[in-house]
Amino acid sequence: NFIKYKKNIGKGFAVKSGVLAAKNKWILICDADLSVHPNQFINWKKNNFLTPKNYAFFGSRDHEKSKIKASKMRVILGFFFKKIIRIFFSINLKDTQCGFKVFNKFYSKKIFKNIESYRFAFDVELTLLLKKNNIKIIELPLKWSHKEGSKLSLLKDMPLMLLDLIIIKYKQKIK
């Protein structure tokens, strides 16, 4: 399926729309810059990594078997972001923000219809929703390479990500 909308609402909205429209057993999401080639999904299937239907599979740039090419600035910012989400949410995953993830249609519609974060912090809300619904997350190795021209603006997006995390934390408390 090809989904098109006029105004850029954000990564979270685009992913949510795609997952809700998906029809296959396995639903793959990956960043548009293809920092991870979609063939990684085939490698995971060949290695029998994609198993029970009540699991989500997150590509992890911090997995010991991953092969990563990233700038030092991205690595440093990622380190601090991981610390913040551990403190705020007790999330003990190595990498919530990698854009390469696989879900089973068994639970995906139920999870994704509840996502409200449409910017980059959507991955944190997704992780919390999976956890709340007893969907286990397995982090898998991948080959990831930073692409020049990325839409992530560190000066603009980092404060917005922090604001989104505060909003997610607040909503958690009132639910």
N, C-alpha and C positions, 0 to 999 in steps of 0.2 A: 504494500500500500504506500502511496505517496500522499502525504498530508501537507497542505499549504495554508498559511495564514499570512495576512498582510503586515501586521505590526509584530516586531520582535518582542515577545513577552518574556523570554528567558529560556535558559537551558532546561530548567525544571518543567516548564510548561510544555516545551517541545517533546521531552522524554515522556511525560505523562500522557500526552496526546497519542504518541506513537505506541506506547504499551497498551493503552486502552483500545486501540484499533487493531492490534496484532491478533493473529489467528493461529499461529503455529504453536507447537508444544513448548519449544524453547524460544525465549525472547531475548535477543541480544541488543544491548545498547552500547554504542561507542561514540567517541567524540568525532565531530565532523572533520577535524584536522588529520584523522587517522594516525594519531601518535601510536596506536596499536592497530596493526593490520587485522581486518576481520577474519583472516585465516586462523587467528589465534583460537577462535571458537572451534574450528575443525581439529586443531591440535589437542584441545581440552577433551573433545569427544573421543578422539583416537586413544587417548591415555585413560579413558574411563573416569575422568574427573567429574563429569556431569552425571550425578547419580540420583539419589532420592528426590522425589518431587517436592518435599517440604524444605528444600535448601535453596539458598541464593548463592551465586558464585561471583565473587568480586576479584577482578584483577588487582594485584598488589605490586606496586613498584618497590615495596620494601620486603617482598618475599625473597628468601635467600637464593632461590634459583632464577629470579628475574634478571633480565639484562636491560639496563637503563642508561640512557644518554640524556642528562638534564644539566641545566646551568646551576652554578653554585647558589645563586640567588633563589631559584625555585626550591632547591633542596633545603635551604635555611628557612624560607617562609613555610614550607611544608612541615618542617620540624616543629615550628611554633604553633601552627594551626592544629597539628595533632595533639599537642600538649593542651591547648585550649579546649578542644572537644573532649579530651579525657577528663579534664577538671569539671567542665560544665555538665557532661552527660554520662560519665563513666563508660565510655565506649572504648573497648580495648582492642579494636582492630588496628592493624598496622597502617592501613590505607583506605579511608572511606571515599576519598576524592577522585580516585582513578575512574575515568569515564568508561571503562570496559567492564561490563557486568552482564550476567546471564540469569534469567528468571524462568521459572516454570509457569505456564499459563494456569496451572492448578490454583495458584494463590495470587498471581500478579494483579489481576483486575481489582480484587478486594483491597490490596495494598495501595496501588497507584491512584485509585479514585479518591483517596484520603489525603493525598499530597497537596499542600497549600503553598509551599516554598517554591518559587519559580526562578530564583537566581541560583548561583553556584552552591549555596548552602543546602540546596535540595537534597544532596547526597546524605547529609547528616539526618535530615528528617526521614528520608527513606530508610536509613539504618535503624532509626528508632522505631519506625512503624513495623519493620520486619521483626525486630526484637519483641515488640509488644504482641505480635501475632504468632510468636513462637516459630518463626522461620529462621533456621540456623544459617549463618553466613560462613562460607568457606572461602578463604583467600587463596588464590591460585597464582602461580608464576606466569610472567608474560615478558614479551620483548616490547619495551616502550622507548620512544625517542621524541624528545622535545622538537616541535616544529616551529620554525620562525613564522611570525605573522599570527600567532595565537591571539584569540579574542580576549584572553585574560589580561587585564590591565592592573598591575599590582597596586598602583597608587589609587586608582578608582575603585577597584573591586574588593580589595582587602577590607577597607572600612565597611563596605556594604555586606560583606560576608560576616563580619563581626556583629553588625546590626541584626542580620538575619538570625544568627545564633542566639542573640539575646531574645528576639521575638519567639523563636522555637522554644527556648527555655521557659519563657513566660507562659506560653500556651500550654506547655506541659504541666505547669503548676496549677493552672485553672481548670484543667480537664479532670 
